[in-house]
Amino acid sequence: MARSAGFGGSHEAGSPENPFVITEAADSVEAQHRARVRKYMLIMSVRFPALILSAVAYGVWGNPWISMAIIGVSIPLPWIAVLIANDRPPRSKDEPSRYDHHEAESNAIAPPSNHTIES
């Protein structure tokens, strides 16, 4: 997103009169990593309290099914935490797509020729 030249300035982005706008720049790799680690730690920090909550629920209601349901909900949490932590930020609309959307040729490999040898 370049600014227009003002008062006889240069139209070239990056010149002293027209600096680059960096407010829409992507986060650094370190900042993205810190955010992913925070998400992972937050999700994984729910697991241990879930075990305590299941023990408390069993003590209060005496129903093992409620405790098993709480434990059952906490079982996929490590898998979910890893998937979320390994995910990259969503692509912006300005980021180019690497797929060119052309149809593949139907005859990419030539069909074998059936020559008959007659004697």
Secondary structure, DSSP 8 states (H G I E B T S, - for coil): ------TT---STTBTTB----TT----HHHHHHHHHHHHHHHHTTHHHHHHHHHHHHHHH--HHHHHHHHHHHTTHHHHHHHHHH------TTS--S-------TTSS----------
